[in-house]
Amino acid sequence: MATASSDNGLLFSPVEMMAEAEKFALSKAKKTSSMIFGLAIMAGAFIGLAFLFYITVTTGSADAGWGISRLAGGVAFSMGLILIVICGGELFTSSVLSSISWANKQISFGKMLSIWGKVYIGNFIGAMFLLAIVAAAGLYQLDNGQWGLNALHIAQHKLHHTWLQAFALGVLCNLLVCLAIWLTFSSANAMTKAAMTVLPVAMFVSTGFEHCVANMFMVPLGIVIQNFASPEFWSATGTTAAQFSDLTPMHFLTNNLIPVTFGNIIGGSVLVGLANWSIYRRPQLKATNVTTITQTTEITSVKETTMNSNIIIKDIMNTQPVTLSVEMPTSVALDTLMENNMISAPVIDVEQRLVGFFSVHDVMVDLWCQDYLPEAGQKVVDLMTRDVIAIDANEKLVDVAEYLCIDKDQLYPTTSMGIATRFSTLSVEERAKAIKVSRPQNLPVLENGIFIGMLTRVDVLKAMRPIYGERLNVVTEELATA
């Protein structure tokens, strides 16, 4: 049990960590392609730097003992994940946690795969960029060539696993990497986040588990040394290039990168992401039958009224509103809105549950972020707002009317104990007319968690119009004198 909570800023509970993980997963879907690529390139370079640190620490440490030497290297390697966590890089092995957003039906399966693909390519570019700099610097000659020889042995060892071994080592690796990321959700403190990553990373590195992004740098480094090292290097180390002839791009791709990548996906997305989702989130979704992004607002009046209080929202709402689906292309959604002279519409899933709200404002913001070049294949789910306010079908008209125009927190400012925090000589009516209220123009209506209609301010106005009596036939002055 957690000893502290987010209230004091020290430690989040496991349930709160799940909420942080959902935000982390969803944040990846909200980033532009250029941002994802940039952060992924940065992360690929960070992991490469961490492996340089590992090689340096473990070179010439045979007398220290096998376990101690690898532990020291593992601790050094944790620098890579610390840089990513603190600086915000996009690492493929942690990006697979976006499976949580897919499970929550916040993004499509195709969108999830798109994120993975962009990050994977960006990580590879970052690794290759760092490799070019390292090769130009001739780091393999350090310690009279022993640094390069250590790198060769590490790279060669990675190619001698069977497919099953490489896959299993990949699963174990990303189980620990994503657990390290998960631990960072327990705190908002940067130093705590950094410290949380060290031991899980040190374990996977020291035990020899396989990380696809680390291997994108490490094995190509061995291939470059094997093909381009000077004769002086081979003479100094007492070895030959032929001893490492198995270090080839094709051998690396088929015997390591492919099975390790699949293992990393299973270890992170399934054993960490979906496992925690099944424990903490799935029971809630199953129990309420409503997506967590939709909250039904309960409304109560603070003032007595002479208006008919028997009218409920179900009687006046639009029972056949225009709705959109999560898989609808953005262009089709925009055409639907324009054909109906609308600027927004609710998004529902196949079970008629409200899952979001799509608006022209969201589209325009995205276009600005993308330099007015929309992403190919973009769908409603990629742009819709997921923080939606909805009301119950049995709410009273009088209560909803008050909700739309009166902010009770501003009108009656009090503490949680009911103690007034501000006093005024103005009457309640004067204060009500002075406050600024921001409420939705359109309210989705739910009944037993199912979307059944929409309520607009015009619907409310039409229902309240009879208060003013019968409609008058106004005759203009010109007609009256004719």
C-alpha positions as CSV (number, residue, x, y, z in Angstrom):
1,M,0.0,0.0,0.0
2,A,1.3,3.4,-0.9
3,T,2.6,5.4,2.0
4,A,1.8,8.7,0.4
5,S,-0.4,10.0,-2.4
6,S,-0.3,12.6,-5.1
7,D,-1.9,15.1,-2.7
8,N,1.5,15.7,-1.1
9,G,3.5,15.3,-4.3
10,L,5.7,12.5,-2.9
11,L,4.3,9.3,-4.3
12,F,1.4,8.2,-6.5
13,S,-0.6,5.1,-5.6
14,P,-0.8,2.2,-8.1
15,V,-4.2,3.4,-9.3
16,E,-2.9,6.9,-9.8
17,M,0.1,5.5,-11.6
18,M,-2.3,3.8,-14.1
19,A,-3.8,7.2,-14.8
20,E,-0.4,8.6,-15.4
21,A,0.4,5.8,-17.7
22,E,-2.8,6.5,-19.7
23,K,-1.7,10.1,-20.1
24,F,1.8,9.0,-21.1
25,A,0.4,6.6,-23.7
26,L,-2.1,9.1,-25.1
27,S,0.4,11.9,-25.3
28,K,2.2,10.0,-28.1
29,A,-0.9,10.1,-30.3
30,K,-1.2,13.9,-29.9
31,K,2.3,14.6,-31.1
32,T,2.9,15.7,-34.7
33,S,4.9,13.4,-37.0
34,S,7.9,15.9,-37.1
35,M,8.0,16.0,-33.3
36,I,7.8,12.2,-33.0
37,F,10.7,11.8,-35.5
38,G,12.8,14.5,-33.8
39,L,12.4,13.0,-30.3
40,A,12.9,9.5,-31.7
41,I,16.2,10.4,-33.3
42,M,17.3,12.0,-30.1
43,A,16.4,8.9,-28.1
44,G,18.3,6.6,-30.6
45,A,21.4,8.7,-30.0
46,F,20.9,8.6,-26.2
47,I,20.8,4.8,-26.2
48,G,23.9,4.7,-28.3
49,L,25.7,7.0,-25.9
50,A,24.7,4.7,-23.1
51,F,26.2,1.8,-24.9
52,L,29.5,3.7,-25.4
53,F,29.5,4.2,-21.6
54,Y,28.9,0.5,-21.1
55,I,31.8,-0.5,-23.4
56,T,34.1,1.9,-21.6
57,V,33.2,0.7,-18.2
58,T,33.5,-3.0,-19.0
59,T,36.7,-2.8,-21.1
60,G,39.7,-4.3,-19.3
61,S,37.7,-5.3,-16.2
62,A,38.3,-9.1,-16.4
63,D,40.0,-9.1,-13.0
64,A,36.9,-7.5,-11.3
65,G,34.8,-10.6,-11.9
66,W,32.1,-11.3,-14.5
67,G,29.1,-10.2,-12.4
68,I,30.6,-7.1,-10.9
69,S,31.9,-5.9,-14.2
70,R,28.5,-6.3,-15.9
71,L,26.7,-4.7,-13.0
72,A,28.9,-1.6,-13.3
73,G,28.2,-1.6,-17.1
74,G,24.5,-1.9,-16.5
75,V,24.4,1.0,-14.1
76,A,26.4,3.1,-16.6
77,F,23.9,2.1,-19.4
78,S,21.0,3.4,-17.3
79,M,22.2,6.9,-18.3
80,G,20.4,6.3,-21.7
81,L,17.0,5.8,-20.2
82,I,17.5,8.6,-17.7
83,L,18.2,11.0,-20.6
84,I,15.1,9.9,-22.4
85,V,12.8,10.2,-19.4
86,I,14.1,13.6,-18.3
87,C,14.6,15.1,-21.8
88,G,11.4,13.6,-23.3
89,G,12.8,11.4,-26.1
90,E,10.7,8.8,-27.9
91,L,12.0,5.3,-27.5
92,F,10.4,2.4,-29.4
93,T,10.5,0.1,-26.4
94,S,8.5,2.5,-24.3
95,S,6.3,3.7,-27.1
96,V,4.7,0.2,-27.2
97,L,2.9,1.3,-24.0
98,S,0.5,3.2,-26.4
99,S,-1.3,-0.2,-26.5
100,I,-3.1,1.2,-23.4
101,S,-4.7,4.0,-25.5
102,W,-5.7,1.4,-28.1
103,A,-7.3,-0.8,-25.3
104,N,-9.2,2.3,-24.1
105,K,-10.4,2.8,-27.7
106,Q,-8.8,6.2,-27.7
107,I,-6.7,5.4,-30.8
108,S,-7.2,2.9,-33.6
109,F,-4.9,-0.1,-34.1
110,G,-3.6,1.5,-37.3
111,K,-2.7,4.7,-35.4
112,M,-0.9,2.7,-32.8
113,L,1.2,0.9,-35.4
114,S,1.9,4.2,-37.1
115,I,3.3,5.6,-33.9
116,W,5.5,2.5,-33.4
117,G,6.8,2.7,-37.0
118,K,7.7,6.4,-36.8
119,V,9.5,6.0,-33.5
120,Y,11.4,2.8,-34.7
121,I,12.6,4.6,-37.8
122,G,13.6,7.6,-35.9
123,N,15.5,5.6,-33.3
124,F,17.5,3.9,-36.1
125,I,18.4,7.2,-37.7
126,G,19.6,8.5,-34.3
127,A,21.7,5.4,-33.8
128,M,23.2,5.7,-37.3
129,F,24.0,9.4,-36.8
130,L,25.9,8.7,-33.6
131,L,27.6,5.7,-35.2
132,A,29.0,8.0,-37.9
133,I,30.4,10.4,-35.3
134,V,31.9,7.5,-33.3
135,A,33.5,5.9,-36.3
136,A,35.0,9.3,-37.4
137,A,36.4,9.7,-33.9
138,G,38.1,6.3,-34.0
139,L,37.0,5.4,-30.5
140,Y,37.7,1.7,-31.2
141,Q,41.4,2.4,-30.7
142,L,41.0,3.4,-27.1
143,D,43.1,1.3,-24.6
144,N,45.4,0.1,-27.3
145,G,42.5,-1.3,-29.2
146,Q,40.9,-3.2,-26.3
147,W,37.9,-0.9,-26.4
148,G,37.2,-1.9,-30.0
149,L,37.9,-5.5,-29.3
150,N,35.3,-5.5,-26.4
151,A,32.8,-3.9,-28.8
152,L,33.4,-6.6,-31.4
153,H,32.9,-9.4,-28.8
154,I,29.7,-7.8,-27.5
155,A,28.3,-7.4,-31.1
156,Q,29.3,-10.9,-32.1
157,H,27.7,-12.5,-29.0
158,K,24.4,-10.9,-29.9
159,L,24.3,-12.8,-33.3
160,H,24.8,-16.2,-31.7
161,H,21.3,-16.7,-30.2
162,T,18.6,-18.9,-31.8
163,W,15.4,-17.2,-32.8
164,L,13.6,-18.4,-29.7
165,Q,16.4,-17.2,-27.5
166,A,16.6,-13.8,-29.1
167,F,12.8,-13.5,-28.9
168,A,12.7,-14.5,-25.2
169,L,15.6,-12.2,-24.3
170,G,13.7,-9.4,-26.1
171,V,10.6,-10.1,-24.0
172,L,12.6,-10.1,-20.7
173,C,14.4,-6.9,-21.7
174,N,11.3,-4.8,-22.4
175,L,9.5,-6.2,-19.5
176,L,12.2,-4.5,-17.4
177,V,12.5,-1.4,-19.5
178,C,8.7,-0.7,-19.4
179,L,8.7,-1.5,-15.6
180,A,11.4,1.1,-15.2
181,I,9.2,3.6,-17.2
182,W,6.2,2.5,-15.1
183,L,8.1,3.3,-11.9
184,T,8.6,6.8,-13.1
185,F,4.8,7.3,-13.0
186,S,5.0,7.0,-9.2
187,S,6.4,10.5,-8.8
188,A,6.5,14.0,-10.4
189,N,10.0,14.6,-9.1
190,A,12.8,14.5,-11.7
191,M,15.4,13.1,-9.4
192,T,13.1,10.3,-8.2
193,K,12.2,9.4,-11.8
194,A,15.9,9.2,-12.7
195,A,16.6,7.0,-9.7
196,M,13.7,4.7,-10.4
197,T,15.1,3.6,-13.8
198,V,18.6,2.5,-12.6
199,L,18.1,-0.9,-11.2
200,P,15.7,-2.4,-13.8
201,V,17.9,-1.2,-16.6
202,A,21.1,-2.4,-14.8
203,M,19.5,-5.8,-14.4
204,F,18.5,-6.2,-18.1
205,V,21.9,-5.1,-19.3
206,S,24.0,-7.0,-16.9
207,T,22.0,-10.2,-17.5
208,G,22.3,-9.9,-21.2
209,F,18.7,-9.3,-22.3
210,E,18.2,-7.9,-25.8
211,H,17.1,-4.4,-26.6
212,C,16.3,-3.7,-30.3
213,V,17.3,0.0,-30.2
214,A,20.5,-0.6,-28.3
215,N,21.3,-3.3,-30.9
216,M,20.7,-0.8,-33.7
217,F,23.8,0.9,-32.5
218,M,25.9,-1.9,-31.0
219,V,25.9,-4.5,-33.8
220,P,26.5,-1.9,-36.6
221,L,29.4,-0.5,-34.5
222,G,30.9,-4.0,-34.5
223,I,30.3,-4.3,-38.3
224,V,32.0,-0.9,-38.9
225,I,35.0,-1.9,-36.8
226,Q,35.3,-5.3,-38.5
227,N,35.2,-3.7,-42.0
228,F,37.1,-0.5,-41.5
229,A,39.6,-0.9,-38.6
230,S,43.2,-0.2,-39.5
231,P,45.9,-3.0,-39.7
232,E,47.4,-1.4,-36.6
233,F,44.3,-2.2,-34.6
234,W,44.3,-5.9,-35.5
235,S,48.0,-6.1,-34.8
236,A,47.6,-4.4,-31.4
237,T,44.8,-6.7,-30.3
238,G,46.3,-9.9,-31.8
239,T,43.2,-10.7,-33.8
240,T,42.0,-10.7,-37.4
241,A,39.0,-9.4,-39.2
242,A,38.2,-12.9,-40.3
243,Q,37.4,-13.9,-36.7
244,F,34.5,-11.6,-36.8
245,S,33.3,-12.3,-40.4
246,D,29.8,-13.2,-39.1
247,L,29.2,-9.5,-38.3
248,T,27.2,-8.7,-41.4
249,P,24.0,-6.6,-41.9
250,M,21.9,-9.5,-43.1
251,H,23.1,-11.7,-40.2
252,F,22.2,-8.9,-37.8
253,L,18.8,-8.4,-39.3
254,T,17.7,-12.0,-39.4
255,N,19.4,-13.5,-36.3
256,N,18.9,-10.6,-33.9
257,L,16.9,-7.4,-34.8
258,I,13.7,-9.1,-36.1
259,P,13.1,-11.6,-33.2
260,V,14.3,-9.1,-30.6
261,T,11.9,-6.4,-31.9
262,F,9.0,-8.8,-31.7
263,G,10.1,-9.8,-28.2
264,N,10.3,-6.2,-27.1
265,I,6.8,-5.6,-28.3
266,I,5.3,-8.5,-26.3
267,G,7.3,-7.7,-23.2
268,G,6.3,-4.0,-23.1
269,S,2.9,-3.7,-24.7
270,V,1.4,-7.0,-23.4
271,L,3.2,-7.9,-20.2
272,V,3.3,-4.4,-18.8
273,G,0.9,-2.1,-20.7
274,L,-2.1,-4.4,-21.3
275,A,-1.5,-6.4,-18.1
276,N,-1.8,-3.3,-15.9
277,W,-4.7,-2.1,-18.0
278,S,-6.5,-5.4,-17.4
279,I,-6.0,-5.1,-13.6
280,Y,-6.8,-1.4,-13.1
281,R,-8.9,-0.1,-16.0
282,R,-10.7,-3.0,-17.7
283,P,-12.9,-3.8,-14.6
284,Q,-14.1,-0.2,-14.5
285,L,-15.0,-0.2,-18.2
286,K,-16.8,-3.5,-17.9
287,A,-18.7,-2.4,-14.8
288,T,-19.9,1.0,-16.1
289,N,-20.1,0.2,-19.8
290,V,-18.9,3.8,-20.4
291,T,-15.5,4.9,-21.6
292,T,-13.5,6.7,-19.0
293,I,-13.1,9.8,-21.1
294,T,-16.8,10.7,-20.7
295,Q,-18.1,12.1,-17.4
296,T,-21.8,12.6,-16.9
297,T,-22.4,15.9,-15.1
298,E,-24.9,15.8,-12.2
299,I,-26.8,19.1,-11.9
300,T,-28.6,20.4,-8.9
301,S,-30.3,23.8,-8.6
302,V,-29.4,26.3,-5.8
303,K,-32.5,28.5,-6.3
304,E,-36.2,28.0,-6.0
305,T,-38.1,28.6,-9.3
306,T,-41.6,29.1,-10.5
307,M,-40.9,27.6,-13.9
308,N,-42.3,24.2,-14.7
309,S,-39.9,21.7,-13.1
310,N,-41.4,18.6,-14.6
311,I,-39.8,19.1,-18.0
312,I,-36.8,16.8,-18.4
313,I,-34.0,16.8,-21.0
314,K,-35.3,13.6,-22.6
315,D,-38.4,15.5,-23.6
316,I,-36.7,18.4,-25.5
317,M,-33.4,16.9,-26.8
318,N,-32.6,16.1,-30.4
319,T,-33.1,12.4,-30.7
320,Q,-31.5,12.1,-34.1
321,P,-28.4,14.2,-34.0
322,V,-25.5,14.0,-36.4
323,T,-22.8,11.7,-35.0
324,L,-19.4,10.6,-36.2
325,S,-17.5,7.4,-35.8
326,V,-13.9,7.0,-34.6
327,E,-12.7,5.4,-37.8
328,M,-14.3,8.1,-40.1
329,P,-11.6,9.9,-42.2
330,T,-11.2,13.6,-41.2
331,S,-12.3,14.8,-44.7
332,V,-15.5,12.8,-44.5
333,A,-16.2,14.2,-41.0
334,L,-15.7,17.7,-42.2
335,D,-18.0,17.2,-45.1
336,T,-20.6,15.8,-42.7
337,L,-20.4,18.9,-40.5
338,M,-20.6,21.3,-43.4
339,E,-23.5,19.6,-45.0
340,N,-25.4,20.0,-41.7
341,N,-24.1,23.6,-41.0
342,M,-22.4,22.4,-37.8
343,I,-19.0,23.1,-36.3
344,S,-18.8,20.1,-34.0
345,A,-20.4,16.7,-33.4
346,P,-20.2,13.8,-30.8
347,V,-18.2,10.7,-31.6
348,I,-19.7,7.3,-30.7
349,D,-18.4,3.8,-30.9
350,V,-20.2,0.7,-32.2
351,E,-21.9,0.2,-28.8
352,Q,-23.4,3.7,-28.9
353,R,-21.1,4.9,-26.2
354,L,-19.9,8.5,-26.3
355,V,-16.1,8.4,-26.8
356,G,-15.2,11.9,-27.8
357,F,-16.2,15.2,-29.5
358,F,-14.9,16.3,-32.9
359,S,-14.8,20.0,-33.7
360,V,-13.6,22.3,-36.5
361,H,-11.4,24.0,-33.8
362,D,-9.5,20.8,-33.3
363,V,-9.0,20.4,-37.1
364,M,-7.7,24.0,-37.5
365,V,-5.3,23.6,-34.6
366,D,-3.9,20.4,-36.1
367,L,-3.6,22.0,-39.6
368,W,-1.6,24.8,-38.0
369,C,0.7,22.3,-36.2
370,Q,1.2,20.4,-39.5
371,D,2.0,23.5,-41.5
372,Y,-1.4,23.0,-43.3
373,L,-0.3,19.6,-44.7
374,P,-2.6,17.1,-43.0
375,E,-1.4,13.7,-42.2
376,A,-2.3,11.0,-44.7
377,G,-5.0,8.6,-43.5
378,Q,-6.0,10.8,-40.6
379,K,-9.2,9.8,-38.9
380,V,-11.6,11.3,-36.4
381,V,-10.0,9.4,-33.5
382,D,-6.7,11.2,-34.2
383,L,-8.2,14.7,-33.6
384,M,-11.3,14.3,-31.4
385,T,-11.4,15.8,-27.9
386,R,-11.6,13.0,-25.3
387,D,-12.5,15.1,-22.2
388,V,-16.2,15.3,-22.8
389,I,-19.0,16.8,-20.6
390,A,-22.3,14.9,-20.9
391,I,-25.6,15.1,-19.0
392,D,-28.2,12.6,-18.0
393,A,-31.4,12.3,-20.0
394,N,-33.5,12.7,-16.8
395,E,-32.0,16.0,-15.7
396,K,-34.6,18.7,-15.3
397,L,-34.8,21.6,-17.8
398,V,-34.6,24.2,-15.0
399,D,-31.4,22.7,-13.6
400,V,-29.7,22.5,-17.0
401,A,-30.7,26.1,-17.7
402,E,-29.1,27.2,-14.5
403,Y,-26.0,25.1,-15.3
404,L,-25.5,26.8,-18.6
405,C,-25.6,30.4,-17.3
406,I,-24.6,30.3,-13.6
407,D,-21.3,29.2,-12.1
408,K,-22.2,28.3,-8.5
409,D,-18.5,28.3,-7.4
410,Q,-18.2,31.9,-8.5
411,L,-21.6,32.9,-7.2
412,Y,-21.1,31.3,-3.8
413,P,-17.3,31.1,-3.2
414,T,-16.8,28.7,-0.3
415,T,-14.2,26.2,1.0
416,S,-14.8,22.5,1.0
417,M,-16.0,23.0,4.6
418,G,-18.7,25.4,3.5
419,I,-17.0,28.5,4.8
420,A,-17.3,31.6,2.6
421,T,-14.1,32.8,1.1
422,R,-15.2,36.1,-0.3
423,F,-17.9,38.6,0.8
424,S,-19.7,41.1,-1.3
425,T,-22.3,43.8,-0.8
426,L,-23.9,43.0,-4.1
427,S,-27.1,41.0,-4.3
428,V,-27.2,37.5,-5.7
429,E,-28.8,38.7,-8.9
430,E,-26.2,41.4,-9.3
431,R,-23.4,38.9,-8.8
432,A,-25.0,36.5,-11.2
433,K,-25.1,39.1,-14.0
434,A,-21.4,40.1,-13.3
435,I,-19.7,36.6,-13.4
436,K,-18.2,35.2,-16.5
437,V,-19.4,31.6,-17.2
438,S,-17.9,29.2,-19.7
439,R,-20.1,26.2,-20.5
440,P,-20.4,23.9,-23.6
441,Q,-22.7,25.1,-26.4
442,N,-23.7,21.5,-27.1
443,L,-24.3,18.8,-24.5
444,P,-24.4,15.0,-25.3
445,V,-27.2,13.2,-23.5
446,L,-26.7,9.8,-21.9
447,E,-29.1,7.3,-20.5
448,N,-27.6,4.3,-18.6
449,G,-24.3,5.1,-20.1
450,I,-25.6,5.0,-23.7
451,F,-25.6,8.1,-26.0
452,I,-29.2,8.9,-27.0
453,G,-29.3,12.5,-28.1
454,M,-27.9,16.0,-28.1
455,L,-29.0,19.2,-26.3
456,T,-28.1,22.6,-27.5
457,R,-28.8,26.1,-26.1
458,V,-31.4,26.6,-28.8
459,D,-33.3,23.6,-27.5
460,V,-33.2,25.0,-24.0
461,L,-34.4,28.4,-25.3
462,K,-37.3,26.9,-27.2
463,A,-38.4,25.0,-24.1
464,M,-38.2,28.2,-22.0
465,R,-39.9,30.5,-24.6
466,P,-43.5,29.8,-23.3
467,I,-42.6,31.7,-20.1
468,Y,-43.0,34.9,-22.1
469,G,-46.5,34.0,-23.2
470,E,-48.0,33.7,-26.7
471,R,-46.2,34.9,-29.7
472,L,-47.1,38.4,-30.8
473,N,-47.8,39.4,-34.4
474,V,-45.7,42.5,-34.8
475,V,-46.8,45.0,-37.4
476,T,-44.2,47.3,-38.7
477,E,-44.8,51.1,-38.6
478,E,-44.8,51.4,-42.4
479,L,-47.6,48.7,-42.8
480,A,-49.6,50.3,-40.0
481,T,-49.7,53.7,-41.8
482,A,-50.4,52.3,-45.2
